[in-house]
Amino acid sequence: MNIIRSLSEMKKWSQSLRKAGRTIGFIPTMGALHEGHLSLVAQARSQADATVMSIFVNPIQFGPAEDFRRYPRPLEADCAKAAGAGCDVVFVPQKSDMYPERYCTFVTVEDLSGRLCGASRPAHFRGVATVVLKLFNIVTPDIACFGQKDAQQVIVLRRMAEDLNVPVTIKVCPTVREADGLAMSSRNAYLTPAERAAAPVIYKGLQAARALYDKGERKAVRLSQIIEEHYRTAPLIKKEYIEIVDTISLHPLAAVASTALVAAACRTEESKTRLIDTIVLGGSL
């Protein structure tokens, strides 16, 4: 496996593959890899000739009171995991190369970026869209793989790619979970033991909504209520939002008549860790 740090070297590597007629699968990450990330490598390997994973803790997607400085950066361990999963390249760009002095260009996906997580993190998706477009331009992948847990991110990036004519297929992969249902996330490492024991309630609430939907319930207010009832049983897990929305516009739905995204965000009481999870009813992303 190659570790590439230079933007020009990464471009040269991708260009050489393209000249040979080979396809590239891409997994953008911020590192602190877990089985969820590694499952994306497997998806990319199954659909492309070569696989690139980027590791870059993107400063412009963190708010001023968020965890940029303490975000875990176990680069050596991450590279070993990526190699073990079959990655061909780990791309580790430097902040000074990605955002050089006098950098002032950003990408904003209007409307979508201000909903759900964007309501409390107003600059977050501007940062995500900007860095991912830059990475797409450097790596030039044919396929990019993302987990369903980050469904809003997927929807924002799909819209960006379509609107800006970026020739990449965005593949949505199933959320990978711990044995008790908690969605895998690099931020799970922040949880106190008591919070970790309580955190599976986030997915249990979503499962309860799915069970109600499967029995015929279509009213969004009732599906949201059953989720919230579960969350009230866990004092260490505080609801930030529970939303049932259209999978293209992210506009709230009164009833689930076709495909709907059920999204929840919570913050824990002790460590103040923000956790998100999603399910899709009536179809797929």
TALINWO-V469958 format. One record per run of one state. SS is the DSSP state (helix for helix, strand for strand, loop for the rest). FROM is the first residue (numbers start at 0). LEN is the number of residues. If there is no record, write none. Layout:
ss:SS from:FROM len:LEN
ss:SS from:FROM len:LEN
//
This chain:
ss:loop from:0 len:1
ss:strand from:1 len:3
ss:loop from:4 len:2
ss:helix from:6 len:13
ss:loop from:19 len:4
ss:strand from:23 len:6
ss:loop from:29 len:5
ss:helix from:34 len:13
ss:loop from:47 len:2
ss:strand from:49 len:6
ss:loop from:55 len:3
ss:helix from:58 len:3
ss:loop from:61 len:13
ss:helix from:74 len:11
ss:loop from:85 len:3
ss:strand from:88 len:3
ss:loop from:91 len:3
ss:helix from:94 len:4
ss:loop from:98 len:13
ss:helix from:111 len:3
ss:loop from:114 len:2
ss:helix from:116 len:4
ss:loop from:120 len:3
ss:helix from:123 len:16
ss:loop from:139 len:3
ss:strand from:142 len:5
ss:helix from:147 len:16
ss:loop from:163 len:5
ss:strand from:168 len:5
ss:loop from:173 len:3
ss:strand from:176 len:1
ss:loop from:177 len:5
ss:strand from:182 len:1
ss:loop from:183 len:2
ss:helix from:185 len:5
ss:loop from:190 len:2
ss:helix from:192 len:7
ss:loop from:199 len:1
ss:helix from:200 len:14
ss:loop from:214 len:4
ss:strand from:218 len:1
ss:helix from:219 len:12
ss:loop from:231 len:5
ss:strand from:236 len:10
ss:loop from:246 len:5
ss:strand from:251 len:1
ss:loop from:252 len:2
ss:strand from:254 len:1
ss:loop from:255 len:4
ss:strand from:259 len:9
ss:loop from:268 len:5
ss:strand from:273 len:8
ss:loop from:281 len:4
//
